[in-house]
Amino acid sequence: MARKPPIAQPGADAADDHARKPAERARFLGSALAGAELDDVDLRGARFHNTTLAGASLDDVDLRDARLHNATLAGATLDDVSLAGARLHNAALTEAELDDVDLRGARLHNATLAGASLDDVSLAGARVHDADAADTRWSDVDLRRARFEASDLREVEIVGCTIEGLTIDGVRIDRLLEKAKRRASASPAPEAPPKTKPQRKSTKKKRAAAG
């Protein structure tokens, strides 16, 4: 009679499976986290409501699919932070520093970015509505298929950004720039005005009247 194999006891594999299960969504309601330092934290799907993170430092933080409503991150520093698929409503990021931040597919409504600095940020496929981004500097930002509506983009400095499919108030910016380049290359160089010969002064002298 064949012997049955022993029942395997839960081991490392089972522990790994348990660790891979998404943690329960954290909720921050009316929390005061100003100046907090968050390093290597998994906050996927977290809920922030009436929360202040002003001046906070977020490094290697996973905030995918998070919801931030009436949240303040003014002057905060975000480095290697994922906000992919997140929803930011009434969020203040005034003078914040965003470096290596993933906002792909995010939704920003009534967000303030005035004076903020964005470097190596992805806004690909993001939807931005009624945002204040005046006087901001964007460097190496992925804006492919992003859509901006009713937003203040005055004095925005864009350097080395990818803009294929970028739409602002229904206008495809990449196509607009391409048309402008074609018009500039097709326009003939302005002709120099013809040179006019200077008029010679009369050298004839009046004859003296006979005396």
MDTraj code that builds the backbone (N, CA, C; nanometers):
import mdtraj as md
import numpy as np

residues = "MET ALA ARG LYS PRO PRO ILE ALA GLN PRO GLY ALA ASP ALA ALA ASP ASP HIS ALA ARG LYS PRO ALA GLU ARG ALA ARG PHE LEU GLY SER ALA LEU ALA GLY ALA GLU LEU ASP ASP VAL ASP LEU ARG GLY ALA ARG PHE HIS ASN THR THR LEU ALA GLY ALA SER LEU ASP ASP VAL ASP LEU ARG ASP ALA ARG LEU HIS ASN ALA THR LEU ALA GLY ALA THR LEU ASP ASP VAL SER LEU ALA GLY ALA ARG LEU HIS ASN ALA ALA LEU THR GLU ALA GLU LEU ASP ASP VAL ASP LEU ARG GLY ALA ARG LEU HIS ASN ALA THR LEU ALA GLY ALA SER LEU ASP ASP VAL SER LEU ALA GLY ALA ARG VAL HIS ASP ALA ASP ALA ALA ASP THR ARG TRP SER ASP VAL ASP LEU ARG ARG ALA ARG PHE GLU ALA SER ASP LEU ARG GLU VAL GLU ILE VAL GLY CYS THR ILE GLU GLY LEU THR ILE ASP GLY VAL ARG ILE ASP ARG LEU LEU GLU LYS ALA LYS ARG ARG ALA SER ALA SER PRO ALA PRO GLU ALA PRO PRO LYS THR LYS PRO GLN ARG LYS SER THR LYS LYS LYS ARG ALA ALA ALA GLY".split()
xyz = np.array([
    [0.0853, -0.1185, 0.0000],
    [0.0000, 0.0000, 0.0000],
    [0.0887, 0.1232, 0.0000],
    [0.0641, 0.2123, -0.0982],
    [0.1501, 0.3295, -0.1115],
    [0.1231, 0.4275, 0.0015],
    [0.2322, 0.4840, 0.0459],
    [0.2204, 0.5817, 0.1551],
    [0.1895, 0.7198, 0.0975],
    [0.1008, 0.7927, 0.1640],
    [0.0664, 0.9276, 0.1220],
    [0.1790, 1.0236, 0.1595],
    [0.2062, 1.1182, 0.0708],
    [0.3108, 1.2159, 0.1044],
    [0.2665, 1.3008, 0.2219],
    [0.3587, 1.3402, 0.3044],
    [0.3233, 1.4227, 0.4205],
    [0.2682, 1.5568, 0.3766],
    [0.1784, 1.6100, 0.4572],
    [0.1209, 1.7413, 0.4284],
    [0.2260, 1.8480, 0.4557],
    [0.2487, 1.9312, 0.3551],
    [0.3518, 2.0337, 0.3696],
    [0.3051, 2.1410, 0.4658],
    [0.3942, 2.1777, 0.5553],
    [0.3640, 2.2828, 0.6511],
    [0.3914, 2.4192, 0.5884],
    [0.3190, 2.5233, 0.6292],
    [0.3448, 2.6572, 0.5756],
    [0.4899, 2.6961, 0.5980],
    [0.5549, 2.7387, 0.4934],
    [0.6959, 2.7756, 0.5022],
    [0.7202, 2.9133, 0.4478],
    [0.8416, 2.9287, 0.3935],
    [0.8820, 3.0607, 0.3436],
    [0.7958, 3.1060, 0.2271],
    [0.7567, 3.0088, 0.1393],
    [0.6754, 3.0463, 0.0238],
    [0.5416, 3.1048, 0.0667],
    [0.4804, 3.0400, 0.1660],
    [0.3515, 3.0893, 0.2147],
    [0.3676, 3.2272, 0.2778],
    [0.4785, 3.2469, 0.3489],
    [0.5024, 3.3774, 0.4111],
    [0.5203, 3.4844, 0.3053],
    [0.5894, 3.4482, 0.1957],
    [0.6087, 3.5447, 0.0882],
    [0.4765, 3.5822, 0.0235],
    [0.3888, 3.4806, 0.0027],
    [0.2581, 3.5067, -0.0566],
    [0.1784, 3.6029, 0.0306],
    [0.1895, 3.5822, 0.1616],
    [0.1167, 3.6687, 0.2536],
    [0.1714, 3.8109, 0.2482],
    [0.3033, 3.8217, 0.2357],
    [0.3655, 3.9544, 0.2316],
    [0.3286, 4.0290, 0.1050],
    [0.3030, 3.9533, -0.0041],
    [0.2709, 4.0180, -0.1300],
    [0.1267, 4.0681, -0.1348],
    [0.0437, 4.0235, -0.0439],
    [-0.0944, 4.0688, -0.0427],
    [-0.0989, 4.2174, -0.0075],
    [-0.1826, 4.2940, -0.0775],
    [-0.1869, 4.4373, -0.0491],
    [-0.2315, 4.4643, 0.0936],
    [-0.1628, 4.5584, 0.1564],
    [-0.1973, 4.5939, 0.2936],
    [-0.3284, 4.6717, 0.2955],
    [-0.3904, 4.6745, 0.4114],
    [-0.5149, 4.7479, 0.4252],
    [-0.4883, 4.8966, 0.4018],
    [-0.5785, 4.9613, 0.3306],
    [-0.5583, 5.1006, 0.2970],
    [-0.5509, 5.1875, 0.4224],
    [-0.4414, 5.2636, 0.4302],
    [-0.4247, 5.3535, 0.5439],
    [-0.5155, 5.4744, 0.5261],
    [-0.5640, 5.5274, 0.6343],
    [-0.6516, 5.6437, 0.6301],
    [-0.5977, 5.7510, 0.7245],
    [-0.5859, 5.8725, 0.6691],
    [-0.5395, 5.9856, 0.7479],
    [-0.6465, 6.0932, 0.7402],
    [-0.7200, 6.1105, 0.8472],
    [-0.8305, 6.2053, 0.8515],
    [-0.7970, 6.3166, 0.9496],
    [-0.7786, 6.4362, 0.8952],
    [-0.7460, 6.5493, 0.9825],
    [-0.6126, 6.5338, 1.0512],
    [-0.5192, 6.4639, 0.9861],
    [-0.3893, 6.4386, 1.0487],
    [-0.2929, 6.5549, 1.0257],
    [-0.2121, 6.5844, 1.1258],
    [-0.1094, 6.6878, 1.1163],
    [0.0257, 6.6183, 1.1012],
    [0.0762, 6.6156, 0.9778],
    [0.2028, 6.5479, 0.9497],
    [0.3046, 6.6462, 0.8928],
    [0.2910, 6.7712, 0.9292],
    [0.3833, 6.8736, 0.8790],
    [0.5254, 6.8402, 0.9216],
    [0.6181, 6.8467, 0.8241],
    [0.7581, 6.8202, 0.8538],
    [0.7908, 6.6738, 0.8740],
    [0.6952, 6.5845, 0.8486],
    [0.7211, 6.4413, 0.8702],
    [0.8213, 6.3889, 0.7673],
    [0.8924, 6.2825, 0.8035],
    [0.9867, 6.2170, 0.7134],
    [0.9387, 6.0747, 0.6879],
    [0.8975, 6.0481, 0.5648],
    [0.8487, 5.9165, 0.5260],
    [0.9489, 5.8561, 0.4293],
    [1.0069, 5.7433, 0.4674],
    [1.1117, 5.6806, 0.3870],
    [1.0787, 5.5322, 0.3683],
    [1.0737, 5.4904, 0.2404],
    [1.0483, 5.3509, 0.2071],
    [0.9191, 5.3013, 0.2726],
    [0.8081, 5.3683, 0.2379],
    [0.6781, 5.3354, 0.2968],
    [0.5805, 5.2953, 0.1867],
    [0.5036, 5.1894, 0.2111],
    [0.4013, 5.1448, 0.1171],
    [0.2664, 5.2001, 0.1626],
    [0.2167, 5.2995, 0.0881],
    [0.0875, 5.3609, 0.1207],
    [-0.0061, 5.3532, 0.0004],
    [0.0015, 5.2417, -0.0705],
    [-0.0847, 5.2237, -0.1874],
    [-0.2322, 5.2330, -0.1483],
    [-0.3056, 5.3156, -0.2232],
    [-0.4486, 5.3280, -0.1976],
    [-0.4828, 5.4028, -0.0702],
    [-0.3860, 5.4706, -0.0086],
    [-0.4122, 5.5426, 0.1161],
    [-0.5090, 5.6578, 0.0926],
    [-0.5762, 5.6974, 0.1983],
    [-0.6712, 5.8078, 0.1930],
    [-0.6220, 5.9194, 0.2851],
    [-0.6022, 6.0395, 0.2243],
    [-0.5629, 6.1573, 0.3007],
    [-0.6746, 6.2598, 0.2877],
    [-0.7366, 6.2957, 0.3983],
    [-0.8466, 6.3917, 0.3963],
    [-0.8216, 6.4956, 0.5045],
    [-0.8223, 6.6251, 0.4615],
    [-0.7943, 6.7333, 0.5551],
    [-0.6631, 6.7078, 0.6291],
    [-0.5613, 6.6737, 0.5520],
    [-0.4310, 6.6372, 0.6091],
    [-0.3250, 6.7363, 0.5644],
    [-0.2361, 6.7723, 0.6563],
    [-0.1262, 6.8612, 0.6208],
    [0.0056, 6.7848, 0.6233],
    [0.0768, 6.7952, 0.5097],
    [0.2111, 6.7381, 0.4974],
    [0.3089, 6.8488, 0.4564],
    [0.2781, 6.9695, 0.4975],
    [0.3611, 7.0832, 0.4594],
    [0.5038, 7.0635, 0.5079],
    [0.5991, 7.0853, 0.4169],
    [0.7396, 7.0721, 0.4539],
    [0.7845, 6.9299, 0.4798],
    [0.7001, 6.8320, 0.4477],
    [0.7360, 6.6926, 0.4727],
    [0.8375, 6.6435, 0.3686],
    [0.9064, 6.5345, 0.4026],
    [1.0034, 6.4726, 0.3117],
    [0.9570, 6.3304, 0.2832],
    [0.9264, 6.3030, 0.1556],
    [0.8815, 6.1700, 0.1138],
    [0.9860, 6.1115, 0.0200],
    [1.0476, 6.0016, 0.0620],
    [1.1530, 5.9387, -0.0165],
    [1.1198, 5.7910, -0.0335],
    [1.1118, 5.7476, -0.1608],
    [1.0809, 5.6079, -0.1913],
    [0.9477, 5.5663, -0.1264],
    [0.8430, 5.6429, -0.1572],
    [0.7102, 5.6180, -0.1005],
    [0.6158, 5.5761, -0.2132],
    [0.5422, 5.4686, -0.1898],
    [0.4473, 5.4169, -0.2877],
    [0.3074, 5.4671, -0.2522],
    [0.2570, 5.5608, -0.3338],
    [0.1237, 5.6173, -0.3131],
    [0.0344, 5.5912, -0.4344],
    [0.0586, 5.4800, -0.5007],
    [-0.0234, 5.4473, -0.6168],
    [-0.1701, 5.4358, -0.5781],
    [-0.2567, 5.4967, -0.6628],
    [-0.4022, 5.4911, -0.6425],
    [-0.4462, 5.5551, -0.5113],
    [-0.3621, 5.6400, -0.4541],
    [-0.4001, 5.7080, -0.3308],
    [-0.5019, 5.8175, -0.3608],
    [-0.5706, 5.8627, -0.2568],
    [-0.6675, 5.9720, -0.2689],
    [-0.6266, 6.0816, -0.1714],
    [-0.6011, 6.2010, -0.2263],
    [-0.5644, 6.3145, -0.1427],
    [-0.6688, 6.4239, -0.1622],
    [-0.7459, 6.4503, -0.0602],
    [-0.8540, 6.5482, -0.0665],
    [-0.8318, 6.6518, 0.0431],
    [-0.8271, 6.7788, 0.0034],
    [-0.7965, 6.8858, 0.0979],
    [-0.6652, 6.8560, 0.1706],
    [-0.5623, 6.8247, 0.0911],
    [-0.4314, 6.7912, 0.1475],
    [-0.3306, 6.9003, 0.1136],
    [-0.2447, 6.9315, 0.2086],
    [-0.1433, 7.0351, 0.1905],
    [-0.0052, 6.9729, 0.1914],
    [0.0682, 6.9922, 0.0792],
    [0.2066, 6.9473, 0.0701],
    [0.2971, 7.0652, 0.0328],
    [0.2578, 7.1841, 0.0743],
    [0.3350, 7.3035, 0.0406],
    [0.4764, 7.2919, 0.0954],
    [0.5749, 7.3185, 0.0081],
    [0.7139, 7.3132, 0.0504],
    [0.7654, 7.1736, 0.0775],
    [0.6889, 7.0718, 0.0429],
    [0.7321, 6.9336, 0.0671],
    [0.8335, 6.8906, -0.0389],
    [0.9108, 6.7873, -0.0066],
    [1.0082, 6.7301, -0.0988],
    [0.9677, 6.5869, -0.1289],
    [0.9426, 6.5579, -0.2571],
    [0.9032, 6.4237, -0.2995],
    [1.0122, 6.3686, -0.3906],
    [1.0772, 6.2619, -0.3478],
    [1.1861, 6.2019, -0.4244],
    [1.1584, 6.0526, -0.4384],
    [1.1548, 6.0055, -0.5646],
    [1.1266, 5.8640, -0.5919],
    [0.9922, 5.8242, -0.5300],
    [0.8884, 5.8991, -0.5670],
    [0.7539, 5.8758, -0.5139],
    [0.6616, 5.8376, -0.6293],
    [0.5791, 5.7354, -0.6084],
    [0.4823, 5.6945, -0.7101],
    [0.3426, 5.7385, -0.6687],
    [0.2837, 5.8218, -0.7547],
    [0.1445, 5.8638, -0.7379],
    [0.0647, 5.8236, -0.8615],
    [0.1078, 5.7164, -0.9257],
    [0.0408, 5.6695, -1.0471],
    [-0.1042, 5.6338, -1.0154],
    [-0.1955, 5.6871, -1.0976],
    [-0.3370, 5.6580, -1.0773],
    [-0.3980, 5.7254, -0.9571],
    [-0.3235, 5.8140, -0.8914],
    [-0.3747, 5.8808, -0.7716],
    [-0.4767, 5.9884, -0.8083],
    [-0.5545, 6.0300, -0.7103],
    [-0.6513, 6.1376, -0.7277],
    [-0.6185, 6.2469, -0.6272],
    [-0.5890, 6.3665, -0.6798],
    [-0.5570, 6.4795, -0.5938],
    [-0.6621, 6.5877, -0.6154],
    [-0.7389, 6.6156, -0.5131],
    [-0.8470, 6.7146, -0.5209],
    [-0.8261, 6.8168, -0.4103],
    [-0.8228, 6.9446, -0.4510],
    [-0.7931, 7.0513, -0.3546],
    [-0.6610, 7.0219, -0.2828],
    [-0.5578, 6.9977, -0.3624],
    [-0.4260, 6.9661, -0.3065],
    [-0.3311, 7.0828, -0.3309],
    [-0.2585, 7.1238, -0.2278],
    [-0.1643, 7.2348, -0.2379],
    [-0.0223, 7.1798, -0.2412],
    [0.0482, 7.2075, -0.3534],
    [0.1882, 7.1677, -0.3682],
    [0.2739, 7.2913, -0.3940],
    [0.2343, 7.4017, -0.3349],
    [0.3038, 7.5281, -0.3558],
    [0.4497, 7.5171, -0.3140],
    [0.5400, 7.5544, -0.4088],
    [0.6841, 7.5556, -0.3847],
    [0.7368, 7.4185, -0.3411],
    [0.6681, 7.3135, -0.3784],
    [0.7174, 7.1786, -0.3491],
    [0.8240, 7.1390, -0.4514],
    [0.9070, 7.0429, -0.4158],
    [1.0105, 6.9921, -0.5052],
    [0.9780, 6.8464, -0.5380],
    [0.9517, 6.8207, -0.6665],
    [0.9174, 6.6859, -0.7124],
    [1.0306, 6.6348, -0.8008],
    [1.0974, 6.5305, -0.7566],
    [1.2085, 6.4725, -0.8311],
    [1.1852, 6.3222, -0.8433],
    [1.1832, 6.2733, -0.9667],
    [1.1586, 6.1308, -0.9924],
    [1.0230, 6.0893, -0.9319],
    [0.9190, 6.1607, -0.9732],
    [0.7835, 6.1347, -0.9236],
    [0.6976, 6.0828, -1.0379],
    [0.6257, 5.9747, -1.0125],
    [0.5408, 5.9111, -1.1130],
    [0.3954, 5.9517, -1.0896],
    [0.3414, 6.0304, -1.1845],
    [0.2004, 6.0724, -1.1780],
    [0.1246, 6.0238, -1.3010],
    [0.1684, 5.9122, -1.3568],
    [0.1026, 5.8592, -1.4763],
    [-0.0426, 5.8252, -1.4473],
    [-0.1308, 5.8759, -1.5354],
    [-0.2727, 5.8450, -1.5202],
    [-0.3374, 5.9076, -1.3988],
    [-0.2682, 5.9995, -1.3333],
    [-0.3251, 6.0635, -1.2144],
    [-0.4310, 6.1653, -1.2550],
    [-0.5140, 6.2036, -1.1598],
    [-0.6155, 6.3063, -1.1805],
    [-0.5925, 6.4164, -1.0779],
    [-0.5686, 6.5373, -1.1292],
    [-0.5468, 6.6513, -1.0411],
    [-0.6556, 6.7542, -1.0672],
    [-0.7316, 6.7850, -0.9652],
    [-0.8402, 6.8829, -0.9777],
    [-0.8242, 6.9880, -0.8690],
    [-0.8206, 7.1143, -0.9146],
    [-0.8017, 7.2250, -0.8220],
    [-0.6758, 7.2041, -0.7378],
    [-0.5657, 7.1790, -0.8071],
    [-0.4365, 7.1595, -0.7402],
    [-0.3503, 7.2831, -0.7616],
    [-0.2787, 7.3223, -0.6581],
    [-0.1919, 7.4393, -0.6652],
    [-0.0471, 7.3947, -0.6710],
    [0.0212, 7.4332, -0.7816],
    [0.1617, 7.3980, -0.8001],
    [0.2482, 7.5232, -0.8134],
    [0.1933, 7.6378, -0.7797],
    [0.2641, 7.7642, -0.8005],
    [0.4005, 7.7616, -0.7321],
    [0.5042, 7.7964, -0.8103],
    [0.6391, 7.8018, -0.7548],
    [0.7044, 7.6676, -0.7339],
    [0.6389, 7.5597, -0.7754],
    [0.6951, 7.4260, -0.7558],
    [0.8017, 7.3961, -0.8613],
    [0.8847, 7.2964, -0.8333],
    [0.9882, 7.2524, -0.9263],
    [0.9648, 7.1054, -0.9575],
    [0.9532, 7.0733, -1.0879],
    [0.9285, 6.9359, -1.1316],
    [1.0457, 6.8893, -1.2165],
    [1.1154, 6.7863, -1.1713],
    [1.2309, 6.7339, -1.2427],
    [1.2180, 6.5823, -1.2524],
    [1.2285, 6.5304, -1.3758],
    [1.2162, 6.3862, -1.3993],
    [1.0824, 6.3348, -1.3440],
    [0.9755, 6.3993, -1.3883],
    [0.8398, 6.3648, -1.3436],
    [0.7604, 6.3125, -1.4626],
    [0.6780, 6.2110, -1.4393],
    [0.5915, 6.1589, -1.5449],
    [0.4472, 6.1986, -1.5177],
    [0.3903, 6.2734, -1.6153],
    [0.2480, 6.3071, -1.6125],
    [0.1781, 6.2451, -1.7331],
    [0.2379, 6.1389, -1.7860],
    [0.1827, 6.0743, -1.9050],
    [0.0405, 6.0265, -1.8784],
    [-0.0521, 6.0683, -1.9658],
    [-0.1903, 6.0259, -1.9515],
    [-0.2628, 6.0882, -1.8344],
    [-0.2016, 6.1856, -1.7678],
    [-0.2667, 6.2488, -1.6525],
    [-0.3739, 6.3465, -1.6995],
    [-0.4697, 6.3747, -1.6123],
    [-0.5747, 6.4724, -1.6389],
    [-0.5662, 6.5805, -1.5321],
    [-0.5422, 6.7033, -1.5780],
    [-0.5242, 6.8152, -1.4857],
    [-0.6312, 6.9191, -1.5150],
    [-0.7131, 6.9500, -1.4161],
    [-0.8232, 7.0444, -1.4355],
    [-0.8205, 7.1503, -1.3257],
    [-0.8327, 7.2763, -1.3690],
    [-0.8395, 7.3885, -1.2752],
    [-0.7196, 7.3876, -1.1804],
    [-0.6001, 7.3801, -1.2390],
    [-0.4779, 7.3787, -1.1586],
    [-0.4038, 7.5107, -1.1751],
    [-0.3340, 7.5507, -1.0706],
    [-0.2521, 7.6704, -1.0737],
    [-0.1063, 7.6262, -1.0784],
    [-0.0459, 7.6380, -1.1973],
    [0.0946, 7.5984, -1.2142],
    [0.1802, 7.7179, -1.2550],
    [0.1346, 7.8371, -1.2261],
    [0.2063, 7.9580, -1.2665],
    [0.3443, 7.9635, -1.2015],
    [0.4420, 8.0123, -1.2811],
    [0.5773, 8.0345, -1.2313],
    [0.6418, 7.9051, -1.1823],
    [0.6213, 7.7966, -1.2556],
    [0.6840, 7.6693, -1.2212],
    [0.7879, 7.6343, -1.3268],
    [0.8820, 7.5478, -1.2892],
    [0.9854, 7.5029, -1.3824],
    [0.9751, 7.3521, -1.3970],
    [0.9583, 7.3066, -1.5216],
    [0.9446, 7.1643, -1.5504],
    [1.0639, 7.1203, -1.6330],
    [1.1401, 7.0254, -1.5820],
    [1.2573, 6.9759, -1.6522],
    [1.2471, 6.8244, -1.6670],
    [1.2636, 6.7774, -1.7918],
    [1.2598, 6.6332, -1.8202],
    [1.1280, 6.5729, -1.7692],
    [1.0169, 6.6353, -1.8069],
    [0.8845, 6.5887, -1.7650],
    [0.8160, 6.5200, -1.8828],
    [0.7599, 6.4030, -1.8566],
    [0.6872, 6.3273, -1.9591],
    [0.5417, 6.3745, -1.9600],
    [0.5042, 6.4459, -2.0673],
    [0.3682, 6.4999, -2.0795],
    [0.2898, 6.4332, -2.1913],
    [0.3326, 6.3149, -2.2317],
    [0.2639, 6.2474, -2.3415],
    [0.1197, 6.2149, -2.3037],
    [0.0278, 6.2570, -2.3922],
    [-0.1162, 6.2317, -2.3787],
    [-0.1753, 6.2932, -2.2511],
    [-0.1049, 6.3865, -2.1906],
    [-0.1609, 6.4568, -2.0745],
    [-0.2623, 6.5607, -2.1220],
    [-0.3596, 6.5899, -2.0377],
    [-0.4622, 6.6881, -2.0717],
    [-0.4752, 6.7910, -1.9596],
    [-0.4630, 6.9183, -2.0013],
    [-0.4801, 7.0289, -1.9077],
    [-0.6033, 7.1081, -1.9497],
    [-0.6869, 7.1398, -1.8534],
    [-0.8072, 7.2173, -1.8811],
    [-0.8247, 7.3240, -1.7732],
    [-0.8592, 7.4458, -1.8205],
    [-0.8900, 7.5570, -1.7297],
    [-0.7814, 7.5748, -1.6244],
    [-0.6555, 7.5631, -1.6660],
    [-0.5431, 7.5721, -1.5727],
    [-0.4582, 7.6948, -1.6019],
    [-0.3968, 7.7478, -1.4988],
    [-0.3100, 7.8650, -1.5102],
    [-0.1677, 7.8168, -1.5355],
    [-0.1188, 7.8374, -1.6588],
    [0.0149, 7.7944, -1.6970],
    [0.1038, 7.9128, -1.7328],
    [0.0745, 8.0286, -1.6774],
    [0.1547, 8.1470, -1.7079],
    [0.2953, 8.1338, -1.6518],
    [0.3934, 8.1787, -1.7338],
    [0.5340, 8.1805, -1.6948],
    [0.5884, 8.0411, -1.6612],
    [0.5276, 7.9374, -1.7163],
    [0.5805, 7.8023, -1.6961],
    [0.7028, 7.7841, -1.7852],
    [0.8113, 7.7347, -1.7285],
    [0.9344, 7.7085, -1.8039],
    [0.9456, 7.5579, -1.8264],
    [0.9424, 7.5174, -1.9535],
    [0.9477, 7.3755, -1.9892],
    [1.0790, 7.3482, -2.0607],
    [1.1605, 7.2581, -2.0043],
    [1.2919, 7.2277, -2.0598],
    [1.3056, 7.0767, -2.0786],
    [1.3351, 7.0345, -2.2019],
    [1.3612, 6.8936, -2.2281],
    [1.2456, 6.8013, -2.1958],
    [1.1231, 6.8443, -2.2228],
    [1.0052, 6.7636, -2.1897],
    [0.9502, 6.6942, -2.3143],
    [0.8841, 6.5812, -2.2938],
    [0.8188, 6.5066, -2.4015],
    [0.6725, 6.5474, -2.4064],
    [0.6269, 6.5966, -2.5243],
    [0.4923, 6.6548, -2.5302],
    [0.4023, 6.5885, -2.6335],
    [0.4399, 6.4745, -2.6879],
    [0.3535, 6.4093, -2.7866],
    [0.2146, 6.3832, -2.7276],
    [0.1131, 6.4369, -2.7940],
    [-0.0239, 6.4149, -2.7488],
    [-0.0677, 6.5068, -2.6378],
    [0.0178, 6.6017, -2.5965],
    [-0.0210, 6.6967, -2.4911],
    [-0.1329, 6.7865, -2.5417],
    [-0.2400, 6.7970, -2.4626],
    [-0.3552, 6.8802, -2.4994],
    [-0.3812, 6.9824, -2.3899],
    [-0.3922, 7.1081, -2.4327],
    [-0.4259, 7.2158, -2.3390],
    [-0.5521, 7.2835, -2.3888],
    [-0.6574, 7.2746, -2.3106],
    [-0.7880, 7.3321, -2.3477],
    [-0.8298, 7.2889, -2.4875],
    [-0.8133, 7.1613, -2.5173],
    [-0.8567, 7.1052, -2.6439],
    [-0.7606, 7.1254, -2.7597],
    [-0.6470, 7.1899, -2.7368],
    [-0.5504, 7.2164, -2.8438],
    [-0.4308, 7.1226, -2.8283],
    [-0.4001, 7.0502, -2.9369],
    [-0.2836, 6.9625, -2.9364],
    [-0.1578, 7.0473, -2.9516],
    [-0.0814, 7.0582, -2.8459],
    [0.0346, 7.1465, -2.8455],
    [0.1439, 7.0958, -2.9381],
    [0.1637, 6.9649, -2.9462],
    [0.2691, 6.9128, -3.0337],
    [0.2387, 6.9442, -3.1805],
    [0.1125, 6.9333, -3.2196],
    [0.0754, 6.9658, -3.3572],
    [0.0878, 7.1157, -3.3829],
    [0.0534, 7.1956, -3.2827],
    [0.0638, 7.3406, -3.2975],
    [0.2087, 7.3813, -3.3200],
    [0.2996, 7.3234, -3.2454],
    [0.4409, 7.3551, -3.2619],
    [0.4937, 7.3064, -3.3962],
    [0.4452, 7.1895, -3.4386],
    [0.4898, 7.1360, -3.5670],
    [0.4464, 7.2274, -3.6817],
    [0.3248, 7.2793, -3.6756],
    [0.2773, 7.3722, -3.7787],
    [0.3600, 7.4998, -3.7784],
    [0.3922, 7.5475, -3.6595],
    [0.4722, 7.6696, -3.6499],
    [0.6111, 7.6487, -3.7106],
    [0.6685, 7.5308, -3.6885],
    [0.8001, 7.5010, -3.7454],
    [0.7935, 7.4934, -3.8978],
    [0.6862, 7.4332, -3.9500],
    [0.6727, 7.4228, -4.0960],
    [0.6564, 7.5602, -4.1591],
    [0.5774, 7.6471, -4.0944],
    [0.5591, 7.7820, -4.1476],
    [0.6904, 7.8592, -4.1463],
    [0.7666, 7.8401, -4.0387],
    [0.8939, 7.9121, -4.0285],
    [0.9920, 7.8662, -4.1351],
    [0.9944, 7.7355, -4.1635],
    [1.0881, 7.6842, -4.2636],
    [1.0437, 7.7185, -4.4050],
    [0.9130, 7.7345, -4.4275],
    [0.8616, 7.7642, -4.5613],
    [0.8679, 7.9124, -4.5945],
    [0.8721, 7.9958, -4.4956],
    [0.8735, 8.1405, -4.5209],
    [1.0075, 8.1815, -4.5807],
    [1.0063, 8.2556, -4.6966],
    [1.1326, 8.3008, -4.7559],
    [1.1990, 8.4057, -4.6686],
    [1.3296, 8.4095, -4.6802],
    [1.4039, 8.5085, -4.6025],
    [1.3705, 8.6473, -4.6541],
    [1.3519, 8.7420, -4.5690],
    [1.3186, 8.8779, -4.6143],
    [1.4313, 8.9371, -4.6972],
    [1.3921, 9.0010, -4.8107],
    [1.4915, 9.0604, -4.8984],
    [1.5419, 9.1919, -4.8403],
    [1.6726, 9.2128, -4.8643],
    [1.7312, 9.3372, -4.8152],
    [1.6830, 9.4525, -4.9015],
    [1.6520, 9.5645, -4.8432],
    [1.6058, 9.6798, -4.9227],
    [1.7150, 9.7264, -5.0176],
    [1.6767, 9.7706, -5.1391],
    [1.7781, 9.8162, -5.2359],
    [1.8545, 9.9362, -5.1837],
    [1.9810, 9.9352, -5.2174],
    [2.0656, 10.0446, -5.1725],
    [2.0404, 10.1678, -5.2599],
    [2.0303, 10.2783, -5.2019],
    [2.0109, 10.4042, -5.2750],
    [2.1421, 10.4802, -5.2797],
    [2.1695, 10.5346, -5.3969],
    [2.2929, 10.6106, -5.4136],
    [2.2795, 10.7467, -5.3465],
    [2.3790, 10.7808, -5.2711],
    [2.3715, 10.9127, -5.2048],
    [2.3790, 11.0251, -5.3070],
    [2.3028, 11.1274, -5.2900],
    [2.3022, 11.2408, -5.3814],
    [2.4292, 11.3234, -5.3648],
    [2.4864, 11.3602, -5.4856],
    [2.6070, 11.4422, -5.4827],
    [2.5712, 11.5885, -5.4598],
    [2.6514, 11.6488, -5.3818],
    [2.6306, 11.7916, -5.3611],
    [2.6809, 11.8688, -5.4825],
    [2.6111, 11.9696, -5.5217],
    [2.6508, 12.0502, -5.6377],
    [2.7832, 12.1206, -5.6106],
    [2.8771, 12.1033, -5.7103],
    [3.0087, 12.1669, -5.6934],
    [3.0235, 12.2950, -5.7767],
    [2.9160, 12.3212, -5.8473],
    [2.9199, 12.4428, -5.9295],
    [2.9138, 12.5655, -5.8394],
    [2.9973, 12.6569, -5.8771],
    [2.9981, 12.7825, -5.8049],
    [2.9276, 12.8898, -5.8857],
    [2.8645, 12.9656, -5.8183],
    [2.7976, 13.0771, -5.8866],
    [2.9024, 13.1725, -5.9417],
    [2.8835, 13.2089, -6.0695],
    [2.9751, 13.3060, -6.1283],
    [2.9506, 13.4433, -6.0685],
    [3.0623, 13.5080, -6.0519],
    [3.0494, 13.6437, -5.9975],
    [2.9864, 13.7352, -6.1019],
    [2.9039, 13.8212, -6.0615],
    [2.8376, 13.9141, -6.1542],
    [2.9389, 14.0120, -6.2119],
    [2.9248, 14.0418, -6.3417],
    [3.0171, 14.1359, -6.4054],
    [3.0037, 14.2720, -6.3403],
    [3.1215, 14.3288, -6.3100],
    [3.1192, 14.4557, -6.2399],
    [3.1178, 14.5736, -6.3325],
])
top = md.Topology()
chain = top.add_chain()
for i, resn in enumerate(residues, 1):
    res = top.add_residue(resn, chain, resSeq=i)
    for name in ("N", "CA", "C"):
        top.add_atom(name, md.element.get_by_symbol(name[0]), res)
traj = md.Trajectory(xyz[None], top)
